[in-house]
């Protein structure tokens, strides 16, 4: 199972947009392909310091996939490539 992490914070409209794309794409993939973990940067000082100006951030297997806006096709391809 591919770990996908969405870093964001409450009240962030870009985070809401990214979440919608990520959840939609993951729902379209075969069951067990990926697992989403959402992290609030306000609850982790190190994440807040590192990503405060870059959220949302999507990580695939703990590596940065994208900042700010998620392209569904590119995200899908990256998750499927990681699942191989």
C-alpha positions in Angstrom: 0.0 0.0 0.0 1.4 3.4 -1.0 1.4 6.0 1.8 0.1 9.3 0.7 0.2 12.3 3.1 -1.6 15.6 2.7 -0.1 18.4 4.8 -2.3 21.4 5.4 -4.2 23.4 8.0 -7.7 24.3 8.9 -9.2 27.2 6.9 -6.9 26.7 3.9 -9.0 26.7 0.8 -6.2 25.3 -1.3 -5.9 22.5 1.2 -9.6 21.8 0.8 -9.2 21.7 -3.0 -6.2 19.4 -2.8 -8.0 17.1 -0.4 -11.0 16.8 -2.8 -8.7 15.8 -5.7 -6.6 13.4 -3.7 -9.7 11.7 -2.2 -11.4 11.4 -5.6 -8.3 9.9 -7.3 -7.7 7.5 -4.4 -11.3 6.4 -4.4 -11.0 5.5 -8.2 -8.0 3.3 -7.6 -8.2 -0.4 -6.8 -8.8 -1.0 -3.1 -5.6 -1.3 -1.1 -3.5 0.7 -3.6 -2.9 3.7 -1.3 -3.7 5.0 2.1 -4.2 8.7 2.9 -2.9 10.4 6.1 -3.8 14.0 6.7 -1.5 16.1 8.9 -2.2 19.5 10.3 1.0 21.5 10.2 -0.2 23.6 13.1 0.1 20.5 15.3 3.7 19.8 14.4 6.3 22.6 14.9 8.8 21.1 12.4 6.2 20.7 9.7 5.0 24.3 10.3 8.5 25.7 10.1 9.3 23.7 6.9 6.0 24.0 5.0 4.2 27.1 6.3 4.3 28.9 3.0 3.9 25.9 0.7 0.7 24.2 1.9 -1.0 22.1 0.8 1.8 19.6 0.2 1.2 16.1 -1.1 3.7 13.5 -0.2 3.9 10.1 -1.8 6.0 7.6 0.1 7.3 10.5 2.2 8.6 12.4 -0.8 7.1 15.7 -2.0 4.9 15.1 -5.0 3.4 18.6 -5.3 2.9 21.9 -3.5 -0.3 24.0 -3.7 -2.4 22.5 -6.5 -2.9 18.8 -7.3 -3.2 17.6 -10.9 -5.4 14.5 -10.8 -3.8 12.8 -13.8 -0.3 13.4 -12.6 -1.1 12.4 -9.0 -2.8 9.1 -10.2 0.2 8.2 -12.4 2.6 8.8 -9.5 0.6 6.7 -7.1 0.2 3.9 -9.6 4.0 4.0 -10.4 4.8 3.8 -6.6 2.4 0.9 -6.3 4.4 -1.2 -8.8 
